[in-house]
Amino acid sequence: MRKLLFLLACFFLASIGLVSAQVVSGKVISDEDGEPIAGATVMIKGTRTAIITDVNGKFTLNVPGTEKTFVVTFIGMKPIEIPV
């Protein structure tokens, strides 16, 4: 009975974490010519959660419900902060 109760409690806590997260997809493009930027880093500000864009500048990132800002960086360009 204790193991079943523990398992149910773990499942409940895990489901709360899944409900509060969201998946955000996007595309990083150059402001100058509108071309996609491959290899740009998209990071959730204040965390270590990050992803690198693909060859088409696209990314998909799981974002906790409490996070509000992305930081996009690329070599030779100024970092930019974008609200989620």
C-alpha positions as CSV (number, residue, x, y, z in Angstrom):
1,M,0.0,0.0,0.0
2,R,2.8,2.4,0.8
3,K,4.5,1.7,-2.5
4,L,1.3,2.4,-4.4
5,L,0.7,5.6,-2.5
6,F,4.3,6.7,-3.2
7,L,4.0,5.9,-6.9
8,L,0.7,7.9,-7.1
9,A,2.3,10.8,-5.3
10,C,5.3,10.8,-7.8
11,F,3.0,10.6,-10.8
12,F,0.9,13.5,-9.4
13,L,4.0,15.7,-8.9
14,A,5.4,14.8,-12.3
15,S,2.1,15.7,-14.0
16,I,2.1,19.2,-12.3
17,G,5.5,19.8,-13.8
18,L,4.3,18.8,-17.3
19,V,1.2,20.9,-17.1
20,S,3.1,24.1,-16.2
21,A,5.6,23.7,-19.1
22,Q,5.0,24.8,-22.7
23,V,6.7,24.1,-26.0
24,V,7.9,27.1,-27.9
25,S,9.0,26.9,-31.5
26,G,10.5,29.7,-33.6
27,K,12.9,30.8,-36.2
28,V,16.0,33.1,-35.8
29,I,16.5,35.4,-38.8
30,S,18.9,38.3,-39.5
31,D,17.4,41.8,-39.2
32,E,19.6,43.0,-42.1
33,D,18.6,40.5,-44.9
34,G,15.9,38.3,-43.4
35,E,18.0,35.2,-43.9
36,P,17.9,32.3,-41.2
37,I,20.7,32.1,-38.8
38,A,22.0,28.6,-38.3
39,G,23.9,27.9,-35.1
40,A,22.4,30.7,-33.0
41,T,21.9,29.9,-29.3
42,V,18.5,30.4,-27.8
43,M,18.6,30.3,-24.0
44,I,16.0,30.9,-21.3
45,K,17.3,33.8,-19.3
46,G,18.6,32.9,-15.8
47,T,18.7,29.2,-16.6
48,R,21.0,26.7,-18.3
49,T,18.3,25.6,-20.6
50,A,19.3,26.3,-24.2
51,I,19.2,25.0,-27.8
52,I,21.1,25.8,-31.0
53,T,19.1,26.6,-34.2
54,D,19.2,24.2,-37.1
55,V,20.4,25.0,-40.7
56,N,17.1,26.8,-41.3
57,G,17.3,28.9,-38.1
58,K,14.5,26.9,-36.5
59,F,14.3,25.8,-32.8
60,T,11.9,24.1,-30.4
61,L,12.4,24.5,-26.7
62,N,10.4,23.3,-23.6
63,V,9.8,26.4,-21.4
64,P,8.7,26.2,-17.8
65,G,5.6,28.3,-17.1
66,T,7.4,30.7,-14.9
67,E,10.1,31.7,-17.4
68,K,9.4,34.9,-19.5
69,T,12.5,35.8,-21.6
70,F,14.7,34.2,-24.3
71,V,18.3,35.4,-24.9
72,V,19.4,34.8,-28.5
73,T,23.2,35.0,-29.2
74,F,25.4,34.4,-32.2
75,I,29.1,35.0,-32.8
76,G,29.7,38.5,-34.2
77,M,26.2,39.8,-33.4
78,K,24.8,41.6,-30.4
79,P,22.7,39.4,-28.0
80,I,19.0,40.2,-27.9
81,E,16.4,39.5,-25.3
82,I,12.9,38.4,-26.4
83,P,9.9,38.0,-24.2
84,V,8.2,34.6,-24.4
